[in-house]
Amino acid sequence: MQKSIQFKNKNWEVAAHLNLPENFDENLKHSAIICVHPGSSVKEQTAGEYAKKLAEEEGFITLAFDASFQGESGGEPRFLEDPATRVEDIKCAVDHLTTLKFIDNEKIGVLGICAGGGYAANAALTERRIKAVATVSASNFCRAYKESLDPIQILEAVGKQRTAEANGAEPLIVNWTPNSAEEAKEQGMDELDLLECINYYRTPRGNHPRSSNQLLFTSFGNTVNFDAFHLADQLLTQPLLVIVGDKVGAFGSYRDGFELYNKAASKSKNIHVVKDASHYDLYDHPKATSEALSALIPFFKENL
């Protein structure tokens, strides 16, 4: 059973889906898992699908939400990607779960996919109410942007755009990705991860109308200096499961997954490599996601 709910981040509402298991009994205490979506995504896509399966198959209560400024969630300006707020969204989701009488506050975990994996790990650094951390195709995506763009050049452009907007110009909205594989190839962008990203988000395979491919350009001013794994060697002590595919693409989730695993201070940690799976196979490909779930389910059962 899925319920549409809202919870607060500062003075706006964050839109979420709360998934309840079959034969849910509100008089019992249940474990809960917060599922964090990738950049450009919404709760109805991959994070929401993992959330539904964890609730349906194994009886966890799961919560998937739209990031602030995106999807059905509130907050201005629209289409802002702000790492600090993304992390705070997760903490506010924990806040909300603690208000539900049927949640065991000592059994709250987090699962993040792609950039959501980086944000999930980062939130757990300072959110001790999170008792277990799992990631799928985790991306320290700000690292990826810094490597693919000239950070000084982009910050100069952000400064000019902020000046323009402060003086009355319309906000500049850009695309997360080209709108089609053909458009990407015309621009000389034919790398595996990018083409698979387009195939997931911009085709009926995974497209959702609120996943609009729109990004506020000035977001880059918030992202180029963010390192999701900073201090993980000191502060990330919760049990950790990292899941990656072994088809290595330019987005770097294979590398980021091993970096997170190696860096984390967790005494209980494991990395699971899904053979013949790419970053985006782990979003929705039945074989890859089934294998991911076969690792996630016992991990959360043991640690929540």
N, C-alpha and C positions, 0 to 999 in steps of 0.2 A: 504494500500500500504506500502510495506517495502523497505527501501533503505539501502544498505550496505555503511557505512561511516567509517571514521577514525578521531580520534582526538589525540592530543599530550599529553603525560605525560613525562616531561623532554625531552629526545632526542629520544624517540621511539613512535611508533604509537599504539594506542589502537583501536582495531577493535570493531565495534558496528553495531547494527541494529536500524535504526530510523523508527518508525512506524507512518504513517500518516493516519488520519481518512478518511473514505469515504467522497467524496465531499469536500476534503481539498481545502481551499482557502488561497493561500499564501499572500493575501493582508490583511488578518485578523490577529489579535493577538490571540495566542492559549496558553492554559495551557499545561505544560509539566511535565512528571513523569519519573524519572530515576529509572530503575529496576535493582537491584543488586543481582547477583547470589550467591548461596551457595559456600562453600569451595568444591573443586574438580569438580565444575560444569562449564558449558559454557553457553553462551547467547542463544543457541538454546534449552535449557532445561527449567526448571520451570520458571525462571525469564523472559525468552523470551515469554513463553506462557501467563503469566500474562500481560506482556507488550502488546502483540497482542490483548488480550481480552479487555483491557482498551481502546485501540485505536479503535478497531472495534465496540465495544458496546456503548461506551460513548463519543467518539470523542476527547479524549486526544491525544496529541502527546507524544509518549513514546520512551525511549532510553534504550536499553539493550546492555551491552558490556561484552567482555571477560576481566577478570582481567589481569593486566600487568604480563608478564612472562608465560602466560597460553593461551590456545586456539589459536586463530588467532592473538592475540595481540603480540607486540614486547616486547623487554626487555630481558636482561640476568642477571643471569642464568635462564635457563628454569625450570619450575615447582616449582619456589619459591613461597611460601605463606608468604607474608610480610604484616602485618596489617597496617603499616604506609603507604605503597604504595597502598594498597587496599583502604584506606580512601582517599588518594590523587587522585586515579582514579575517585572517585565520584566528587571531587572538580573540576577536569579537565573536567568531563562530564558537570558540570554546566557551566564552562568556554565556552565550545563549544556551548551549547544551547544559551548563551547570544549573540553569533555571528550570530544567525539565526534571520532574520528580522521578521519572523512570530511567534516568541516566545515572550510571555509577561514575561519579566524578574522578575516581581513581583509575578509570579504564577508558580514557579518551586517547585515540590515536589519530594520525594524519597520513594521508596518501596523496602524493603530488605527481602529476604527469607533466613532462617537459619543463617549461619554466615554472609550472606549479610545483614541480619537485624541488627546484632551487628555493622557491619561496617557502615550501613546507619545511625543508631543512633549516632555513634561516630562522623561521618562526620558532622552531624547537630549541634554538640556541638560548633563548631568553624566556620561553614559555614552558615552565616546568610542569604545568598541568597536562602537557602532551607527554604521554607515557611510552609511545612507540612511533617510529617514523619509517615510512616506506616510500620509495620513489620508483617510477616507471619512466624510462627514457629521460631521466632528470637532466635539465639543461641549466647551467649557470649562464643564462642566455645573454646577460650583459657582457660577459667575457666574449661571447661570439660576436656581438655587435662591435666591440672594441677591436677585434681582429679583422673584421671585414670592412670597417670604415676607418677613416682618419679621425681619431677622437678630437683632436684640436680643431680641425676643420669643421666638424659637425657642431662643436660647442660654439664656435664663432657664428655659425649659421643660426643656431638656437638663440644666441644673444640678439642677433639682428631681428629675428622673428618676434621675440618677446618685446623688443622696442617698438616694432611695427604694431603689434597687437595692443600694447599699452597706449598707443596713439591712435587707436580706432580701427586698425585693420582687422579683417575677419580672421579667425583662427585657421591655421594651415593644417589641413587634414591630408595625410598621405596613406598609401596602402602598406599593409604589413608585407604582402607579397604581390607579384604580378597577378592579374586577374585570371590568367589562363596559362597552360603550358606553352601554347603557341606564342603568347606575349613574352614569356620568360625566355624562350629560345631565340626570339627575335632580338632580345637584349643581351644575348650571349650567356644566359643564365640557365644552364642545363644540368646542374649538379643534382645528384640523387635525392637528397633530403628536400631540396626546394621543390623539385617536381612532384615528389610524393606529398609534400605539404599542400601544394595547389590541388592535387588529386583528391586529398581528403577534404579540404575546406571549401573548394570552389566548384565541386561537382556534387551530384546527388548522393555520392557515397557518404559524406559527412556534413554537408552544408546545412546550416541553420540560418534563417533570415536575420536573427539578431547577432550572428557572427559575421559582421559586415565588412571585415577587412579594412577597417578604418582606424587610423592611429594618429593621435594629436602629435604633430611634429615636435613640439617643444618637450614631449616626453623624453626625448634623447638627452635632455639636460639632466634628467633624474636617473638615467640608466647607465651612462657610460662609466660612472665611478662606483657602481654597486657590485659587490662581490658576495654572492649568496653564501659562500662557504667560509667567509672570513671568521676566524676564531672557532671554527668547527673542531680544531685540534684541542681546544680547551673547554668549550661549552657544550658541544653535542655529545652527550653521554647516554642518551636514551638508546634502547635497542634499535638497531637500524637494519633495514633490508633495502638493497639497491638492485634494481632489475634493469638490464640493458640488453639490446640486441647486438649480435656480432656483425651485422652489415653496417660498416662504419661510413657515415656521411659527414658532410662539411659542418653540420650544425653542432657536432661535437659531443653528443650525449654519451657516447661510449667512453670517451676520454673523461668527461665530467663525472660520469658514474664512478669510474675507478678513482678519480681524484677525491670525490666525497667519501668513498669507502676507505681509502687509505688515510685520509686526513682525520676522519671522525674519531673522537676520543672514546666512543662507545666500546665497552668491554664485550658486549654481545652484538656482533655485526656480521653480515653476510652479503655477498654479491652473487647474483644469479644471472648467468648469461644465457639468453634464449638464442639457440642456434638458428641460422638462416632467417633471422628477423631483423628488419630495419626499424629505425626510430618510429615510423608511422604504422608499421605492421602491429606494433604494440598498442596502437590506439584502438584498433577495431578488428584486426584479422583474427578469425576464430581460433586458429591453431596457436598463434602467438599469445593472444590474451588468455586463452585457457591455460597455457603454461605459466603465464604470469600469475594468474589466480591460484594455480596449484602451489605457488610459493607464498603468495600473500596470505592465503587463508590460514595455513598453520602458523605463520609468523604472528598474525594478529591474535589467533587463538591462544598462543603461548604467552604473549606479552600483554594482553588486555584482560 
